[in-house]
């Protein structure tokens, strides 16, 4: 259903609409994410674990002075764990107004596909997959179009905010920027 893709990606419904997507792999499956949601794509780096971090958060990274929680899409989507390699990337994206990183196995390419080639996601019993917006057909490939917003619940957003707060406080204490220290930092990044 092209209409579902058009609604999900904010298209007008006029003929010839084109979706611009970043395609990436998680396991053996290929996914597409609206390019406007993606802020950047970076190589996998060492993640810092924060004490009492929720299970769905793999860790945090420091990206140009901002603490970014990182979530592994394999685990989040119920795909068997795999080994990170030189193709593993972190897709930094905005999710419900919050910047998060998502570990993917490989970023493939930026695609432009016609909204007319997108069909509604199949309903598979009682399994809830609200984040699957549709299935795009590209020659002999299928691309699972996802929306990251429903991937994180409101309660989990609260947990992520807590992780960000604790991570920022820990980083401030390490660099001397903590409000409780009360003196300017002499550490430069």
C-alpha positions as CSV (number, residue, x, y, z in Angstrom):
1,X,0.0,0.0,0.0
2,X,1.6,3.2,-1.2
3,X,-0.8,5.2,1.0
4,X,0.7,3.7,4.2
5,X,4.2,4.6,3.2
6,X,3.0,8.1,2.2
7,X,1.4,8.6,5.6
8,X,4.4,7.2,7.4
9,X,6.9,9.3,5.5
10,X,4.8,12.4,5.2
11,X,4.1,12.2,1.5
12,X,1.2,14.0,-0.2
13,X,-0.3,11.1,-2.1
14,X,0.3,12.6,-5.5
15,X,1.7,10.3,-8.2
16,X,5.4,10.0,-8.4
17,X,6.3,10.5,-4.8
18,X,9.8,9.3,-4.0
19,X,11.0,8.1,-0.6
20,X,14.6,8.8,0.3
21,X,16.0,6.1,2.6
22,X,19.2,5.0,4.3
23,X,19.4,1.2,3.9
24,X,21.1,-0.9,6.4
25,X,21.4,-4.6,7.4
26,X,20.6,-6.2,10.7
27,X,21.3,-9.9,10.5
28,X,20.3,-11.1,7.0
29,X,17.5,-8.5,6.7
30,X,17.7,-5.2,4.9
31,X,15.9,-2.2,6.4
32,X,15.2,1.3,5.2
33,X,14.9,4.5,7.4
34,X,13.8,7.9,6.3
35,X,16.9,9.9,5.5
36,X,15.6,13.0,7.3
37,X,15.6,11.1,10.6
38,X,19.3,10.2,10.3
39,X,21.7,12.7,11.7
40,X,24.9,10.8,10.9
41,X,26.4,7.4,10.6
42,X,29.6,6.6,12.5
43,X,31.9,3.6,12.9
44,X,31.3,1.4,15.9
45,X,33.3,2.6,18.9
46,X,33.7,1.4,22.4
47,X,30.5,1.9,24.4
48,X,30.6,3.0,28.0
49,X,28.2,1.1,30.3
50,X,26.5,3.2,32.9
51,X,25.6,1.7,36.3
52,X,22.0,0.4,36.4
53,X,21.5,1.0,32.7
54,X,18.3,-0.5,31.3
55,X,18.8,-3.8,29.5
56,X,17.8,-2.5,26.1
57,X,20.6,0.2,26.1
58,X,24.0,-1.3,25.1
59,X,25.9,1.8,26.4
60,X,26.6,5.4,25.7
61,X,29.1,7.3,23.5
62,X,30.5,10.8,23.6
63,X,29.7,12.4,20.3
64,X,31.3,15.8,20.1
65,X,30.6,16.5,23.8
66,X,27.1,15.1,23.8
67,X,26.3,11.8,25.6
68,X,24.3,9.6,23.2
69,X,22.6,6.3,24.4
70,X,23.2,3.4,22.0
71,X,20.7,0.6,21.4
72,X,21.5,-2.6,19.5
73,X,18.9,-3.2,16.9
74,X,19.6,-6.9,16.8
75,X,18.5,-7.4,20.4
76,X,15.7,-4.8,20.1
77,X,14.2,-6.6,17.1
78,X,14.7,-10.1,18.4
79,X,17.4,-11.1,15.9
80,X,20.1,-13.5,17.1
81,X,23.3,-11.9,18.4
82,X,26.2,-11.5,16.0
83,X,29.8,-10.4,16.1
84,X,30.7,-6.8,15.3
85,X,33.1,-6.3,12.5
86,X,34.6,-3.5,10.4
87,X,31.3,-2.9,8.6
88,X,29.3,-2.4,11.9
89,X,28.0,1.1,12.3
90,X,26.1,3.3,14.6
91,X,23.2,5.2,13.0
92,X,22.6,8.3,15.0
93,X,18.9,9.3,14.6
94,X,16.2,11.4,16.2
95,X,13.6,9.4,18.0
96,X,10.6,11.3,19.5
97,X,12.8,14.4,19.9
98,X,15.8,12.5,21.5
99,X,19.1,11.7,19.7
100,X,19.9,8.0,20.0
101,X,22.4,5.7,18.4
102,X,21.4,2.3,16.9
103,X,24.0,-0.4,16.2
104,X,23.5,-2.0,12.8
105,X,25.6,-4.6,11.0
106,X,26.2,-2.6,7.9
107,X,25.0,0.5,6.2
108,X,24.3,-0.3,2.5
109,X,23.4,2.8,0.6
110,X,21.1,5.8,0.2
111,X,18.1,4.9,-1.9
112,X,15.3,6.7,-3.7
113,X,12.3,4.5,-4.2
114,X,8.9,5.2,-5.5
115,X,6.2,5.2,-2.9
116,X,4.1,3.1,-5.3
117,X,6.5,0.2,-4.8
118,X,5.7,0.0,-1.0
119,X,3.2,-2.4,0.3
120,X,1.7,-2.6,3.8
121,X,3.6,-4.8,6.3
122,X,2.0,-8.3,6.6
123,X,0.0,-8.9,9.8
124,X,1.5,-11.9,11.5
125,X,-1.0,-13.0,14.3
126,X,-0.8,-11.1,17.5
127,X,2.9,-10.0,17.1
128,X,3.2,-6.3,17.5
129,X,5.6,-4.7,15.1
130,X,4.4,-1.1,14.9
131,X,7.8,0.1,13.8
132,X,7.5,-1.8,10.5
133,X,5.9,0.8,8.2
134,X,5.9,-1.3,5.0
135,X,7.8,-3.4,2.6
136,X,9.6,-1.7,-0.3
137,X,10.3,-3.7,-3.5
138,X,13.5,-2.9,-5.3
139,X,14.1,-5.1,-8.3
140,X,14.6,-8.6,-6.6
141,X,15.2,-7.1,-3.1
142,X,12.8,-6.5,-0.3
143,X,13.4,-3.5,2.0
144,X,11.7,-3.4,5.4
145,X,10.8,0.3,6.0
146,X,10.9,1.1,9.7
147,X,9.9,4.0,12.0
148,X,12.1,4.2,15.0
149,X,9.6,6.2,17.1
150,X,7.5,3.2,18.2
151,X,10.6,1.1,18.8
152,X,11.1,2.9,22.2
153,X,8.1,3.2,24.6
154,X,7.3,6.2,26.7
155,X,8.5,4.4,29.8
156,X,11.8,3.6,28.1
157,X,12.3,7.2,27.0
158,X,12.1,8.0,30.7
159,X,14.8,5.4,31.4
160,X,16.9,6.8,28.6
161,X,16.6,10.3,30.1
162,X,17.8,9.0,33.4
163,X,20.8,7.3,31.7
164,X,21.7,10.6,29.9
165,X,21.4,12.5,33.2
166,X,23.7,10.0,35.1
167,X,26.2,9.9,32.2
168,X,26.4,13.6,32.0
169,X,26.9,13.9,35.7
170,X,29.6,11.2,35.6
171,X,31.3,12.9,32.7
172,X,31.2,16.3,34.5
173,X,32.7,14.8,37.7
174,X,35.5,13.2,35.7
175,X,36.4,16.4,33.8
176,X,35.8,18.7,36.8
177,X,32.7,20.3,35.3
178,X,30.4,19.1,38.0
179,X,28.3,21.8,39.6
180,X,29.2,20.4,43.0
181,X,32.9,21.2,42.4
182,X,32.2,24.8,41.6
183,X,35.3,25.7,39.6
184,X,36.0,25.9,35.9
185,X,37.5,22.9,34.1
186,X,41.1,23.1,32.9
187,X,40.6,20.1,30.8
188,X,40.3,20.7,27.0
189,X,38.9,18.3,24.5
